[in-house]
Amino acid sequence: MKKLFFALLLISQFYSSQTISQKLDGATRNLLSSAPAYAANLSFYVADEQGNFVYEYNGNQGLSTASTQKIFTAAAALETLGKGFQYKTTVRYSGTLSGNILDGDLFLTSTGDPTLGSWRYDGYKPENFKQKLLKSLNDKGIRKITGNLIIDDSYFDFQTVPGGWPWNDLGNYYGAGVWGVNWRENQFDMQMVNGDLKKTNIDLPNVKWVNEVRTGGSSDQSLIFTAPYSDVAYINGKLPAKSITVSGATPNPPLTLGAEISDWLKISDIQMAGKVTSVSEQKIAGEKTSTIPKNNVLVEYNSPTLDKIIFWFMRKSVNLYGETLIKTLAKEKKGEGSFDAGISFLKDFWKGKGIHPTMINFADGSGLSPQNYVSARAEVQALIYSKKQSWFPEFYDGFPTQGNGMKMKSGTMKDTKSFAGYHTGRDGKKYVFAIILNNYQCGNISDALYQVLNSLK
């Protein structure tokens, strides 16, 4: 009797598994037979939580992932750096203190904190950093600085954006680059009224605007073009004929922070005789770069812990965080804060976890580059590995709930959509999945993928 019971149980489980596979296959073929998918490419892979195969369609095929690429960066960072890892920003001075006069320069250095001045974290907003800096100067009695304010942005290399990022993306807030000193997530907001630029929320030193925006429509269809270190900015496209805020990528965050600190000093009646500059600006001018003092520390300012950074990285898909993490991994593990070294480390990391290297052709850490080619199977393997780690709760917490009610990371670019995540079906079975669709045109791409993934419910 017991043998018969277990035999029937196995048959039942097998039948149930086949039913899910059949549902997934039918939904997948319906998607690919639709008109918008006429020339589309799909990579789809589903496993159970132990990694046992459930279903695939071109599961090994590498496609442009968009932001589901972030699962690889987030997991590698949590394991390599640790969830308690913090970035550090330090303010020092050179020269001598005599009475209330600092006869020397003021220096700000950082290990690349992408959250410095961010609005996302309680206790870490621009005002918090401002108060700590001014208090340190007041505690020393400093009322006059004879030298310069020098922002040392040399912790990472000079290249601020990964190769291959589209020019159309670079000037928009989601295309912000990575400096050794970042500020306000390297993003600025501009108030546009009936197509005219009225003001920006922060100073963009030396930047001149060319505005060719047209008015019309009901949504923001504008594009901002700013290049790293450039003093020319351009906005075009179409905006509604009303007041609207448009966000762009700060072309020189170290100088923007320096200008803001200079304003803080003036408001606090602290005189500074010199100018605001950065190590990068010194390089551009062909000048000898400043030697940063090792002592004379005024401020040590730590970032939120990595687990909190990863939450926002995944929940709001902050590309700046991904590229900063890539450079941080490179600096910490290879002693070289470059994109190339970071991407090399990321590939080796996941190759070491058993993922075939041809399925993880990474180009950046955030997924913005269309040169990323990653397979759905590789994403599932990364998700299964992550689920077994002690840091998984912090990793999983960042996954958003999407429009079909499933908790999963999404990725979006032109004619591209991807989802990757975990789901427990009504029968209690737990699935791990990734689906990537490229060159799907005209139709509602999210709803099209929801119809496939809803087969897991």
C-alpha atoms as one frame of an Amber mdcrd trajectory, in Angstrom:
protein
   0.000   0.000   0.000   2.823   2.392   0.919   4.581   1.641  -2.391   1.381
   2.430  -4.292   0.963   5.705  -2.374   4.506   6.908  -3.185   4.117   5.838
  -6.809   0.921   7.865  -7.112   2.623  10.812  -5.379   5.510  10.744  -7.856
   3.101  10.533 -10.793   1.146  13.479  -9.374   4.273  15.586  -8.958   5.441
  14.699 -12.445   2.059  15.595 -13.913   2.013  18.904 -12.039   5.498  19.775
 -13.282   4.524  18.931 -16.821   1.441  21.116 -16.495   3.552  24.135 -15.529
   5.951  23.432 -18.381   3.084  23.131 -20.827   1.541  26.379 -19.578   4.855
  28.185 -19.921   5.446  26.766 -23.378   1.991  27.715 -24.596   2.296  31.264
 -23.236   5.787  31.636 -24.710   4.674  30.523 -28.169   1.665  32.838 -28.028
   4.016  35.716 -27.249   6.406  34.888 -30.087   3.584  34.462 -32.602   2.241
  37.972 -31.882   2.839  40.749 -34.403   5.141  42.889 -32.184   7.431  39.851
 -31.717   7.857  39.213 -35.458  11.609  39.941 -35.294  12.074  39.567 -31.526
  14.601  37.471 -29.624  13.716  35.756 -26.350  15.764  34.058 -23.640  13.676
  32.420 -20.895  14.640  30.017 -18.130  12.762  28.636 -15.123  14.032  26.356
 -12.351  12.832  25.384  -8.918  14.599  26.768  -5.857  17.017  23.819  -5.784
  18.036  24.551  -9.361  16.131  21.708 -10.997  15.096  22.502 -14.554  11.446
  23.418 -15.179  11.327  25.189 -18.568  13.438  27.099 -21.049  13.249  28.829
 -24.390  16.708  29.726 -25.717  17.839  29.787 -22.103  21.540  29.984 -23.024
  21.138  32.815 -25.543  22.842  36.052 -24.571  20.713  39.172 -25.020  20.807
  42.792 -23.870  19.507  42.582 -20.328  18.874  46.175 -19.274  18.648  46.473
 -15.476  18.305  42.801 -14.541  22.083  42.984 -15.006  22.073  44.550 -11.534
  21.474  41.197  -9.822  25.023  40.137 -10.713  26.585  43.350  -9.392  24.510
  43.481  -6.201  25.182  39.862  -5.221  28.910  40.074  -5.956  29.204  43.290
  -3.940  27.361  41.862  -0.922  29.545  38.766  -0.869  32.864  40.474  -1.657
  32.564  43.704   0.332  30.163  42.561   3.051  26.791  44.067   3.895  28.363
  46.327   6.531  30.817  47.937   4.092  30.885  51.755   4.144  32.397  54.435
   1.942  34.362  57.224   3.598  34.664  60.930   2.834  37.364  62.912   4.624
  38.114  66.631   4.958  41.702  67.636   5.802  43.812  70.764   5.701  47.379
  71.639   4.863  49.537  74.410   6.310  49.154  75.791   9.801  46.438  76.988
  12.148  47.148  80.254  13.898  44.351  81.836  15.881  41.307  81.755  13.662
  43.275  81.612  10.381  44.041  78.464   8.407  47.129  79.358   6.396  46.782
  76.578   3.840  44.330  74.637   1.712  41.202  72.674   2.512  40.994  69.180
   0.950  38.028  66.869   0.505  38.714  63.242  -0.448  36.413  60.263  -0.819
  36.510  56.559  -1.591  33.805  57.160  -4.190  30.731  57.301  -1.933  27.751
  57.318  -4.359  25.389  58.325  -1.540  27.183  61.520  -0.496  24.469  64.190
  -0.470  21.755  61.733  -1.522  18.157  62.500  -0.572  17.269  58.826   0.015
  18.734  58.191   3.475  17.664  59.731   6.764  20.679  61.241   8.486  22.771
  61.336   5.307  21.199  64.192   3.365  23.144  67.234   2.062  22.227  69.201
   5.185  23.753  66.507   7.417  27.099  66.677   5.648  26.984  70.468   5.656
  26.385  70.607   9.406  29.218  68.203  10.166  31.689  70.120   7.984  30.805
  73.547   9.393  30.858  72.240  12.964  34.381  70.899  12.462  35.565  74.299
  11.206  33.844  76.098  14.074  35.308  73.660  16.613  38.772  74.583  15.327
  37.865  78.279  15.403  38.610  78.712  11.697  37.205  81.974  10.289  39.575
  82.460   7.358  41.245  80.112   4.847  44.112  81.632   2.881  44.339  78.867
   0.287  42.086  76.854  -2.005  39.345  74.285  -1.625  40.617  71.211  -3.479
  38.301  68.294  -4.222  40.436  65.182  -4.564  38.469  63.020  -7.008  41.397
  60.750  -7.879  40.357  57.604  -5.963  39.055  56.059  -9.195  40.551  56.489
 -12.655  39.687  59.431 -14.928  37.071  57.604 -17.032  33.656  58.370 -15.549
  31.265  56.388 -17.789  31.628  52.877 -19.198  32.503  52.553 -22.865  29.470
  51.780 -24.993  26.906  53.878 -23.170  24.626  55.594 -25.728  25.113  59.340
 -26.173  21.340  59.811 -25.779  21.616  58.499 -22.207  24.707  60.265 -20.897
  23.157  63.616 -20.013  20.003  62.252 -18.421  19.902  61.523 -14.685  20.040
  57.751 -15.179  23.247  58.140 -17.234  25.271  59.871 -14.505  28.947  58.946
 -14.423  31.161  57.904 -11.510  33.800  60.169  -9.952  36.078  59.608  -6.999
  33.899  62.260  -5.332  30.187  62.065  -6.109  27.545  64.512  -4.913  23.728
  64.390  -4.821  23.889  61.180  -6.868  25.464  63.268  -9.641  22.012  64.490
 -10.585  20.536  67.964 -10.983  16.948  69.120 -11.463  15.985  71.902 -13.821
  12.704  73.789 -13.759  11.311  74.234 -17.257   8.333  76.550 -17.763   6.683
  76.497 -21.194   9.939  75.163 -22.606  12.155  77.834 -21.020  14.874  77.000
 -18.485  14.148  78.965 -15.317  16.619  77.548 -12.811  18.539  74.505 -11.608
  18.421  73.245  -8.040  22.235  73.251  -7.718  25.070  75.209  -9.261  26.698
  73.791 -12.396  29.952  75.785 -12.496  30.836  77.300 -15.893  28.054  75.425
 -17.736  26.322  77.187 -20.634  23.012  75.917 -21.988  21.691  75.494 -25.505
  17.923  75.031 -25.314  16.040  73.731 -28.356  13.029  72.291 -26.539   9.658
  72.474 -28.259   6.366  72.554 -26.358   3.515  70.148 -26.898   2.087  66.882
 -25.692   1.342  65.839 -22.122   4.547  64.070 -21.079   8.289  64.671 -20.832
   9.841  63.708 -24.173  13.018  65.736 -23.755  16.646  64.633 -23.794  19.504
  66.301 -21.939  23.048  66.086 -23.299  25.878  66.741 -20.857  29.329  65.214
 -21.174  31.754  64.586 -18.292  33.875  67.679 -17.535  32.131  69.663 -20.316
  30.887  73.238 -19.859  28.319  72.944 -22.676  24.876  71.427 -22.009  22.090
  70.866 -24.518  18.411  70.012 -24.166  16.025  69.181 -26.997  12.851  67.221
 -27.642   9.380  68.128 -26.458   7.898  69.183 -23.095   4.345  70.044 -22.029
   3.471  73.746 -22.095   3.547  74.114 -18.307   5.987  74.046 -15.404   7.827
  70.721 -15.220  11.000  69.406 -13.578  13.525  67.614 -15.771  16.534  65.800
 -14.273  19.986  65.538 -15.783  23.457  64.145 -15.126  25.833  66.589 -13.439
  28.794  67.145 -15.797  31.332  67.814 -13.019  30.090  66.684  -9.572  33.353
  67.473  -7.710  33.199  71.116  -8.831  29.482  71.280  -8.051  30.168  70.062
  -4.507  33.060  72.511  -4.221  30.848  75.399  -5.288  28.235  74.380  -2.736
  30.811  74.177   0.061  32.095  77.613  -0.960  28.559  78.982  -0.550  28.282
  77.320   2.874  31.479  79.052   3.964  30.259  82.457   2.798  26.921  82.090
   4.540  28.774  81.094   7.722  31.117  84.122   7.461  34.165  81.943   6.872
  36.399  83.655   4.329  38.249  81.673   1.681  40.836  83.630  -0.288  41.576
  80.949  -2.889  39.545  79.159  -5.522  37.613  75.915  -5.869  39.279  73.238
  -7.977  39.660  69.473  -8.235  42.464  67.047  -8.997  40.759  66.246 -12.310
  40.652  69.946 -13.204  44.357  70.169 -12.425  45.002  67.242 -14.784  42.902
  68.833 -17.528  44.857  72.084 -17.170  48.169  70.224 -17.308  49.044  71.333
 -13.796  50.857  69.396 -11.133  48.240  67.643  -9.026  47.987  68.510  -5.360
  49.571  66.339  -2.703  46.884  65.418  -0.213  47.949  65.614   3.444  47.638
  62.405   5.466  47.081  64.121   8.786  45.136  67.220   9.915  41.756  65.498
   9.665  38.725  67.727  10.213  35.899  65.395   9.170  35.455  61.678   8.652
  32.046  60.974   7.172  30.864  57.408   6.557  28.170  56.360   4.112  25.158
  54.196   4.919  26.061  50.503   5.044  26.145  48.491   1.832  22.930  46.601
   2.576  21.029  49.919   2.554  22.772  50.994  -0.648  21.877  47.687  -2.303
  18.230  48.175  -1.318  17.954  51.413  -3.302  20.192  50.082  -6.068  17.713
  47.278  -6.699  14.448  48.977  -5.704  14.942  52.174  -7.761  17.509  50.806
 -10.225  20.107  53.527  -9.572  22.686  53.097 -12.339  25.240  55.287 -10.542
  25.349  52.787  -7.676  26.029  49.903 -10.042  28.944  51.577 -11.774  30.383
  52.794  -8.474  30.209  49.243  -7.127  32.046  47.984 -10.216  34.876  50.458
  -9.626  34.850  49.733  -5.896  35.211  45.994  -6.493  38.090  46.749  -8.847
  39.797  49.027  -6.336  39.308  46.671  -3.392  40.268  43.434  -5.146  42.594
  44.517  -7.964  43.986  47.807  -6.683  42.768  49.623  -9.808  39.585  51.689
  -9.781  38.600  51.211 -13.420  35.588  49.824 -15.254  37.715  47.295 -17.139
  39.198  45.875 -13.948  35.775  45.787 -12.275  34.056  44.031 -15.173  36.909
  41.525 -15.299  36.455  40.830 -11.589  32.669  40.442 -11.982  33.075  37.918
 -14.808  35.631  35.921 -12.818  33.422  36.013  -9.734  30.449  34.434 -11.503
  32.585  32.080 -13.552  33.859  30.822 -10.192  30.251  30.115  -9.151  29.771
  27.789 -12.119  28.229  30.099 -14.718  29.548  29.525 -18.236  31.636  32.590
 -19.201  30.019  32.930 -22.652  26.645  33.532 -20.968  27.885  36.558 -18.961
  29.353  38.970 -21.474  29.187  42.004 -19.163  29.851  45.552 -20.370  28.912
  47.469 -17.199  27.465  47.025 -13.729  24.007  48.520 -14.218  22.718  47.194
 -17.548  22.517  50.556 -19.323  24.977  49.497 -22.020  23.367  47.717 -25.004
  26.658  45.804 -25.230  25.700  43.600 -22.265  24.877  40.104 -23.502  23.617
  37.821 -20.758  21.436  34.714 -20.867  18.322  34.034 -18.819  19.904  30.797
 -17.571  22.881  32.732 -16.183  20.535  35.073 -14.329  18.690  32.126 -12.809
  21.979  30.543 -11.737  22.978  33.817 -10.041  19.602  34.044  -8.286  19.804
  30.454  -7.040  23.335  30.993  -5.745  22.228  34.174  -3.957  19.306  32.410
  -2.296  21.738  30.124  -0.455  23.842  32.935   1.025  23.639  34.606   4.437
  23.148  38.025   2.812  20.139  36.889   0.772  17.515  38.697   2.921  19.188
  42.061   2.205  19.522  41.172  -1.478  15.912  40.045  -1.833  14.512  43.010
   0.097  15.416  45.308  -2.778  13.341  43.429  -5.369  10.289  45.530  -6.341
   6.768  44.159  -6.753   5.846  44.544 -10.416   2.537  45.308 -12.112   1.435
  41.662 -12.146   2.004  41.331  -8.384   5.231  39.306  -8.666   8.388  40.336
  -6.775  11.132  40.622  -9.372  13.800  42.920 -10.753  12.922  44.524 -14.054
  14.989  45.931 -16.878  13.880  48.408 -19.520  15.518  49.900 -22.605  14.226
  50.766 -26.056  12.453  47.673 -27.449  13.931  45.629 -24.567  12.370  44.267
 -21.391  13.540  41.763 -18.823  12.390  40.340 -15.495  14.236  38.145 -13.024
  13.122  36.950  -9.622  11.463  34.448  -7.366   7.852  33.308  -7.122   5.848
  30.863  -5.049   2.899  29.380  -6.930  -0.528  28.754  -5.472   0.457  25.131
  -4.961   3.397  26.196  -2.781   6.082  25.372  -5.329   8.938  27.891  -5.467
  10.332  29.024  -8.796  13.354  31.024  -9.866  13.103  32.601 -13.305  14.489
  35.105 -15.780  13.025  36.295 -19.056  14.670  38.690 -21.535  12.971  40.025
 -24.661  14.788  42.095 -27.285  13.464  43.893 -30.369   9.802  43.637 -29.390
   8.098  46.522 -31.157   4.938  48.553 -30.789   2.991  46.458 -28.268   2.889
  46.754 -24.464   6.066  44.841 -23.726   5.566  44.558 -19.953   2.051  43.140
 -20.282   3.298  40.705 -22.910   5.836  39.277 -20.476   3.381  39.325 -17.572
   1.106  37.002 -19.575   3.964  34.498 -19.821   5.112  34.787 -16.208   1.567
  34.560 -14.841   1.714  30.884 -15.803   3.805  30.420 -12.635   1.019  31.666
 -10.386
